[in-house]
């Protein structure tokens, strides 16, 4: 159910309201942050599980690391994956656009069901028009088609989500705390690079983001900077996820 390696991600396609802060983000290398692994070890747990510990950083080329992290992956024989990651952000950097896990699911993974805020997009500071409930959508319906391509379609406060194909085969995502969830046919880089909607090329794969948090969208295109309570400015935090392969008829 994954067609590319999973990766941690801090970048989102800048919105109109990010027009000022995005310069600082790009100068710091947020848009080109890559993982550097310092150590990786594994240990067998019982007869059916393995734990993999990874010490890593994310940073732009020839820049100081933006953050350091310690990730512990537990992989069960059933296919279930549990992730726990501890993150320390460098003191001098601006607040992060987001932090989370980016997954690429294969062609045909088109159905989305989740319990959280909906039915349309919502963010930490943009959720007055949504209500919490269970929603069933397609990946195309998760997309908000802005005239200038930008960050869109995330669902704040998601408690669980399933992304699956027409046979009901997919992945179930959950965690001990609500998270920000997104499933689109575009990567953040696709949306960043396109200045107009006609420049977007829809991917066959489904790009899933499971975010610890995403900074709010604010109103800085014509108003004040994003307010402090809506910024991902924590210098230390922990994030946990559970990923389980499922048949929806059994869920």
C-alpha positions, 0 to 999 in steps of 0.5 A: 500500500506504499509506492515510495519510502515514507518521509518526515516533512516540514514544508507546505505550499505557501498560501497567499497569506504566507507571502511574507513568512515564506521568504524566511522559510525558504532562506532557512531551507524549509522547502528543500529539507532532507533527512540525514541519518546519524544512527540506525539500529534494530532489535527483534521484539518477541517472535513477530515484531521488530523495533527500528530506532533512527537518530536523524536531522532535517535541513536544507543543503549547506544550512544548519539542521532545522531540527533533530529527531529520534524515531522509533518504529515498531513493525508487527508481523501483521503489518501494523506499524507504530511510530513514536518520534521525539523532535527538537527544533533549533532555537533560532529558526522561524515557526515551522509550516508543519511537521509530520509524516508524508506517505505515497500510496499507489494508483487507485487509492481513491477513497477517503474516510475519516473522523474529524472536522469537515466536510471541507478543509480546516486548519487550526485557525480556520475551523468555524465553518466545519463540524466534527463527524465521520466523512466519506470522500474521494481524493479529488473531493479533498482538493480545494482548487484555488486559482493560485495553487497553494496549501489546501485540503488539510483536515484539522483535528482528525482522530482516525482516517482510512485511505483505500482502493475500490476493493476496500484495501487500504491503510488506517491511520490513528494516534493517541491525539488528533492530527492534521490529515491530508490526501491529495494527488499533488505533493507540496512541491507540485503546489509550490512550483505551479503559479496557475492551476493549468500548470498542475499535473495530477499524480496517479498516486495519492500523497498522504500527510499525517501531521503532528501540527500545521501552522494556521493560514492567517490573513497576512496577505492583507492583515496582521501576521499569523497570531502566536497561538496558531504557530507551530513554534514548539522547540520540543515535541513528541508525535505518535502514529499507528498505521494498520493495513485494513480491508474496509469490510472488516473495519 
